[in-house]
Amino acid sequence: MADDLSAPLGTNKKHKPSRLPALLPRAIAGFLGLSLAVFVVWAAVVDDPLGGEPMVVVKTDARAQQPAKRPEQAGANSAQADTKAAPQSAAAQSTAAGETRQAATEAPKGAPPGMQTITIIDGASGSRQEVLVPSRGGQGGQQAAAAESKLLEASRHGPIPRVSLDGARPLVAYARPVAESAATANLPRIALVIGGLGIGTKNTTEAMSKLPAPVTFAFTPYGTDIEKVAARARVDGHELLLQIPMEPFDYPDNDPGPQTLLTSLAPEQNIDRVHWLMSRFQGYVGVTNYMGSRFTASDAAFAPVLREVAKRGLMYLDDSSSPRSLAGQIAGANSLPFAKAGVVLDTVPTPNEIDRALARLEGLARDGGIAVGIASALPVSIARIAKWAKSAEARGFLLVPISAVVNKPKAS
């Protein structure tokens, strides 16, 4: 007891050994094992045969492919290079000039009318391959660009269509010829229009790959890269329409999209919105409504818009979605080329109902000689229409673009 009282404090306290030195090797081993497991999983799942190696493909010429000289070779040949520089330079210029003249004379021979030649260069081997592709609009690229520039007018939103100074109209300039023969000249004509393109990449690609050139494509103004997609459709031979969003009766619960034309806006405001919509892409023969049951029933709102469409040398297609539309009356009063869809093919988007709608369209064409059918870019619609189009001529019908069935006003 006395020893306990006289002993210094803290001398008999037992210290527990620290666990940190023992845990550290385990933590490092665990981290390395986890890293190895992640690498094994990545190597098994990721399909990267080059192992992430950076690469770039560039255009090179034959001189760039020659092996570089060693320093000693360069030093040994430097004197000879100095003495021969002038003659070689003159020879190189002469050779380059000869090659340029040869290319200029040979290029037209290699590219038939309506086609152009592009050169594909393999970045790995340097091999070259020349491929023929269709020129834009079936003409040379420069001719097509010149034809479009005179049909464009600058606006605060970008270029929009116009009638050129020499009287050319986009409806005529961008129209596709009817591929008819003596055997098909007297057949009833059917124009098919596919709307809603440009938004869904998958449906747009499917329509462009499956539907023949006479089918007209109607693009909404909201798609990504809409200009490139529309230009490709033109190269493939399709006529284009611009879908203009218009106010439906249940707006804004049912909203067609930005810059929708509204009955509550002044005519000048709607025209400004039309210019915005028209500037999204170019090359279309006309416009058509996207929704618009309320707007197309209002003469005060609708008439100024159709007068603007007529002023710019375009046509108008009524998609028949609203029985109260005044499009036909306003078009007739303003000398606006006009067409109206006789059948909406996919009101009920099932294969059987679409086939029945196509049969009704055939009946209209037989009775009147001309009929227009319209459908959305749904996979089932594209599939049934593509199948029908393959046998259209055998069934006694000529498939034509929309410009071929438009009611053109008589010249006064």
C-alpha positions in Angstrom: 0.0 0.0 0.0 2.9 2.3 0.9 4.6 1.4 -2.3 1.6 2.3 -4.3 1.2 5.7 -2.7 4.9 6.6 -3.0 5.4 5.3 -6.6 5.5 8.0 -9.3 2.3 8.4 -11.2 2.0 6.7 -14.7 5.0 4.4 -14.2 2.9 1.2 -14.2 0.6 2.2 -17.2 0.5 -0.5 -19.9 0.6 0.9 -23.6 -1.3 -1.0 -26.3 0.7 -1.5 -29.5 -0.4 0.6 -32.5 -2.3 -1.3 -35.3 -1.4 1.2 -38.1 1.9 -0.5 -39.2 0.0 -3.8 -39.6 -2.9 -2.3 -41.5 -0.9 -0.2 -44.0 0.5 -3.2 -46.0 -3.0 -4.7 -46.2 -4.5 -1.4 -47.5 -1.8 -1.1 -50.2 -2.3 -4.7 -51.2 -6.1 -4.2 -51.4 -5.7 -1.1 -53.5 -3.4 -2.8 -56.0 -5.8 -5.8 -56.2 -8.8 -3.5 -56.9 -6.8 -1.7 -59.6 -5.9 -5.0 -61.2 -9.5 -6.2 -61.1 -10.7 -2.9 -62.7 -8.1 -3.2 -65.5 -9.1 -6.8 -66.2 -12.8 -5.9 -66.5 -12.0 -2.9 -68.7 -9.8 -5.0 -71.0 -12.6 -7.6 -71.3 -15.4 -5.2 -72.0 -14.0 -2.2 -74.0 -13.5 -2.9 -77.7 -10.4 -0.9 -78.4 -8.0 -2.9 -80.6 -5.5 0.0 -80.7 -5.4 0.2 -76.9 -6.3 3.9 -76.8 -3.3 4.8 -79.0 -3.8 8.4 -80.4 -4.1 8.6 -84.2 -4.9 11.1 -86.9 -5.5 10.8 -90.6 -4.0 13.5 -92.7 -3.6 14.1 -96.4 0.0 13.6 -97.6 1.8 13.7 -100.9 4.4 11.3 -102.3 7.3 13.4 -101.1 6.1 13.2 -97.5 6.3 9.4 -97.7 10.0 9.2 -98.6 12.3 8.1 -95.7 14.2 10.8 -94.0 17.9 11.0 -94.7 20.4 10.3 -91.9 22.5 13.3 -90.7 25.6 12.1 -92.4 23.8 11.7 -95.7 22.3 15.2 -95.4 25.8 16.6 -94.8 27.3 14.7 -97.7 24.7 15.9 -100.2 24.4 19.5 -99.0 27.0 20.8 -101.5 25.3 18.9 -104.4 21.9 20.3 -103.3 23.2 23.9 -103.4 24.6 23.5 -106.9 21.5 21.8 -108.3 18.9 23.9 -106.4 18.1 26.3 -109.2 17.8 23.7 -112.0 15.8 21.4 -109.8 13.5 24.2 -108.7 12.8 25.0 -112.4 12.2 21.4 -113.1 9.8 21.0 -110.2 7.8 24.0 -111.3 7.6 22.6 -114.8 6.6 19.2 -113.5 3.9 20.7 -111.2 2.6 22.8 -114.0 2.4 19.8 -116.3 0.6 17.8 -113.6 -1.9 20.6 -113.1 -2.6 20.8 -116.8 -3.0 17.1 -117.0 -5.4 17.1 -114.0 -7.4 19.9 -115.5 -7.8 18.1 -118.8 -8.5 14.6 -117.3 -11.0 15.7 -114.5 -13.9 16.3 -116.9 -13.3 12.9 -118.5 -13.6 11.0 -115.2 -16.8 12.7 -114.0 -19.9 12.2 -116.0 -22.6 14.9 -116.0 -24.4 15.2 -112.6 -21.4 13.5 -110.8 -18.2 14.7 -109.2 -15.0 12.9 -108.3 -13.6 12.9 -104.7 -10.3 11.4 -103.7 -10.1 9.2 -100.6 -6.6 8.8 -99.0 -5.8 6.0 -96.6 -3.9 7.7 -93.7 -2.0 4.5 -92.9 -0.8 3.3 -96.3 -1.1 6.5 -98.3 -3.0 4.8 -101.1 -5.5 6.9 -103.1 -8.9 6.0 -104.4 -11.2 8.1 -106.6 -14.9 7.7 -106.1 -17.8 9.2 -108.1 -20.6 10.8 -106.0 -23.7 12.7 -107.2 -23.3 16.5 -107.4 -25.7 18.6 -105.4 -29.0 19.0 -107.2 -27.7 16.8 -110.1 -25.4 19.6 -111.2 -21.9 20.8 -110.4 -21.5 22.1 -106.9 -20.7 25.7 -108.1 -23.7 25.8 -110.4 -26.0 24.6 -107.6 -24.6 27.2 -105.2 -25.1 29.9 -107.8 -28.6 28.9 -108.4 -29.4 28.9 -104.7 -27.7 32.3 -104.0 -30.0 34.2 -106.3 -33.0 32.6 -104.6 -32.0 33.8 -101.2 -32.7 37.0 -99.3 -30.9 38.2 -96.2 -33.0 38.6 -93.1 -32.2 39.3 -89.5 -32.6 35.6 -88.8 -30.5 34.4 -91.8 -31.1 33.7 -95.5 -34.7 33.0 -96.5 -36.3 32.1 -99.9 -37.3 34.7 -102.5 -38.2 35.2 -106.1 -34.9 36.1 -107.9 -34.5 39.2 -109.9 -34.9 37.3 -113.2 -38.2 35.8 -112.0 -37.0 32.4 -110.9 -39.0 30.8 -108.1 -37.9 28.2 -105.5 -40.9 26.1 -106.4 -39.7 25.7 -109.9 -35.9 25.8 -109.2 -36.0 23.0 -106.6 -38.7 20.9 -108.2 -37.7 17.4 -109.4 -38.6 16.1 -112.8 -41.2 13.4 -113.1 -39.6 10.1 -114.1 -42.2 9.1 -116.6 -42.1 7.1 -119.8 -44.5 6.4 -122.7 -45.9 3.5 -120.7 -46.5 5.6 -117.5 -47.4 9.0 -119.0 -51.2 8.4 -118.7 -51.2 6.6 -115.3 -52.9 8.2 -112.3 -50.4 10.2 -110.3 -49.9 9.8 -106.5 -47.7 12.1 -104.4 -46.6 10.9 -101.0 -45.4 13.2 -98.3 -43.6 12.1 -95.1 -43.6 14.7 -92.3 -41.9 15.0 -89.0 -38.4 14.5 -90.4 -35.3 16.0 -88.9 -36.1 15.5 -85.2 -35.6 11.7 -84.7 -32.3 10.7 -86.2 -33.3 7.0 -86.4 -36.6 7.6 -88.2 -35.1 10.2 -90.5 -32.3 7.9 -91.5 -34.7 5.0 -92.0 -36.9 7.2 -94.3 -33.9 8.3 -96.3 -32.7 4.8 -96.8 -36.0 3.0 -97.6 -38.2 5.5 -99.5 -37.7 6.2 -103.2 -36.7 9.6 -104.5 -40.3 10.6 -105.7 -41.5 10.6 -102.0 -41.5 14.2 -100.7 -39.9 14.9 -97.3 -41.3 17.5 -95.0 -38.8 18.7 -92.3 -39.6 20.3 -89.0 -37.4 23.3 -88.3 -36.0 22.0 -85.0 -33.7 19.2 -85.8 -29.9 19.1 -85.1 -27.8 19.6 -88.3 -31.1 20.1 -90.2 -29.2 21.9 -93.0 -27.0 18.9 -93.6 -29.8 16.4 -93.4 -32.0 18.4 -95.8 -29.1 18.8 -98.3 -28.5 15.1 -98.3 -32.2 14.4 -99.0 -32.0 16.8 -102.0 -28.9 15.0 -103.2 -30.8 11.7 -103.0 -33.5 13.2 -105.3 -36.3 14.1 -102.8 -38.3 17.3 -102.9 -38.5 19.1 -99.6 -41.2 21.0 -97.7 -40.8 23.1 -94.5 -43.3 22.3 -91.8 -44.4 25.5 -90.1 -45.8 25.1 -86.5 -49.2 26.7 -86.1 -51.5 27.1 -83.1 -53.9 24.2 -82.4 -57.1 24.7 -80.4 -55.6 23.2 -77.3 -52.6 25.4 -77.2 -50.5 25.7 -75.0 -51.3 22.3 -73.6 -50.4 21.0 -77.0 -47.4 23.1 -78.1 -46.0 22.6 -81.6 -42.7 24.2 -80.6 -40.7 27.4 -80.5 -41.8 30.3 -82.9 -45.3 28.8 -83.3 -47.6 31.1 -85.3 -50.4 32.3 -83.0 -53.7 34.0 -83.6 -53.0 36.3 -80.6 -50.0 37.9 -82.4 -50.0 40.8 -84.8 -49.4 39.8 -88.5 -46.0 41.5 -88.4 -45.0 39.3 -85.5 -46.2 36.1 -87.2 -44.3 37.1 -90.4 -41.1 37.6 -88.4 -41.6 34.1 -86.9 -42.1 32.8 -90.4 -38.8 34.3 -91.5 -37.1 32.6 -88.5 -38.6 29.2 -89.5 -37.7 29.7 -93.2 -34.1 30.4 -92.3 -33.5 27.0 -90.7 -32.6 25.3 -94.0 -33.0 25.9 -97.7 -33.9 24.0 -100.9 -37.6 23.4 -100.2 -40.3 23.9 -102.8 -42.9 25.0 -100.3 -44.3 24.9 -96.8 -47.0 22.9 -95.0 -48.7 23.3 -91.6 -47.6 21.4 -88.5 -50.8 21.2 -86.4 -52.6 24.6 -86.6 -56.3 23.7 -86.3 -57.0 27.2 -84.7 -54.6 29.2 -86.7 -55.7 27.9 -90.2 -59.3 28.6 -89.3 -58.6 32.3 -88.7 -58.6 34.4 -91.9 -57.1 37.4 -90.0 -54.1 35.4 -88.8 -53.7 32.9 -91.7 -54.1 35.1 -94.8 -51.0 37.3 -94.2 -48.8 34.2 -93.7 -50.0 32.6 -97.0 -49.5 35.9 -98.8 -45.9 35.9 -97.6 -45.5 32.3 -98.8 -46.8 33.3 -102.3 -44.6 36.4 -102.3 -41.5 34.1 -101.8 -42.2 31.8 -104.8 -43.2 28.8 -102.7 -46.2 26.4 -102.6 -48.5 25.5 -99.7 -49.6 22.0 -98.8 -52.6 21.6 -96.5 -52.2 18.3 -94.5 -56.0 17.9 -94.1 -55.7 17.6 -90.3 -58.3 20.3 -89.8 -61.6 20.4 -91.7 -62.0 24.1 -90.8 -58.8 25.2 -92.6 -59.2 28.2 -94.9 -56.0 27.3 -96.9 -57.7 26.6 -100.2 -59.8 29.8 -100.2 -56.8 32.0 -99.2 -54.5 30.3 -101.7 -56.9 30.9 -104.5 -57.4 34.6 -103.7 -53.6 35.1 -103.6 -52.4 33.1 -106.6 -50.6 30.7 -104.3 -49.7 27.3 -105.7 -51.7 24.9 -103.5 -52.2 21.2 -102.8 -54.2 19.3 -100.3 -53.7 15.9 -98.9 -56.6 13.6 -99.7 -55.7 10.9 -97.2 -53.8 10.9 -93.9 -52.2 7.4 -94.2 -51.4 6.7 -90.6 -54.2 8.2 -88.6 -54.3 4.7 -87.1 -50.6 3.7 -87.2 -51.0 -0.1 -87.7 -49.9 -2.0 -90.8 -53.5 -3.1 -91.7 -54.9 0.4 -91.4 -52.1 2.0 -93.3 -52.7 -0.5 -96.1 -56.4 0.4 -96.2 -55.5 4.1 -96.3 -53.2 3.4 -99.3 -56.1 1.6 -101.0 -58.3 4.7 -100.5 -55.6 6.8 -101.9 -55.5 4.6 -105.0 -59.2 5.1 -105.4 -58.9 8.9 -105.3 -56.1 8.8 -107.9 -58.2 6.6 -110.2 -61.2 9.0 -109.9 -59.4 12.3 -110.2 -56.1 11.4 -111.9 -54.2 12.9 -109.0 -54.0 12.2 -105.3 -51.9 13.2 -102.3 -51.2 11.1 -99.3 -49.4 12.2 -96.1 -47.9 10.3 -93.2 -45.6 10.8 -90.2 -42.1 9.4 -90.0 -43.1 6.4 -87.9 -41.3 3.2 -88.5 -44.5 1.3 -89.4 -45.5 4.1 -91.8 -42.2 4.1 -93.5 -42.2 0.3 -93.8 -45.7 0.0 -95.4 -45.2 3.0 -97.7 -41.8 1.6 -98.9 -43.4 -1.7 -99.7 -46.3 -0.1 -101.5 -44.0 2.2 -103.5 -42.1 -0.8 -104.9 -45.2 -2.1 -106.6 -46.9 1.3 -107.4 -46.2 1.1 -111.2 -47.3 -2.5 -111.4 -50.5 -1.5 -109.6 -51.1 1.1 -112.3 -49.9 4.3 -110.6 -47.1 6.8 -111.1 -45.4 8.0 -108.0 -44.5 11.7 -108.3 -43.1 14.5 -106.2 -45.4 17.1 -104.6 -44.7 19.8 -107.2 -46.1 17.6 -109.9 -49.6 17.7 -108.4 -49.8 21.2 -107.2 -52.6 23.5 -108.5 -50.7 26.2 -110.2 -52.7 29.5 -110.5 -53.3 30.7 -114.1 -51.3 33.8 -115.1 -53.5 36.9 -115.2 
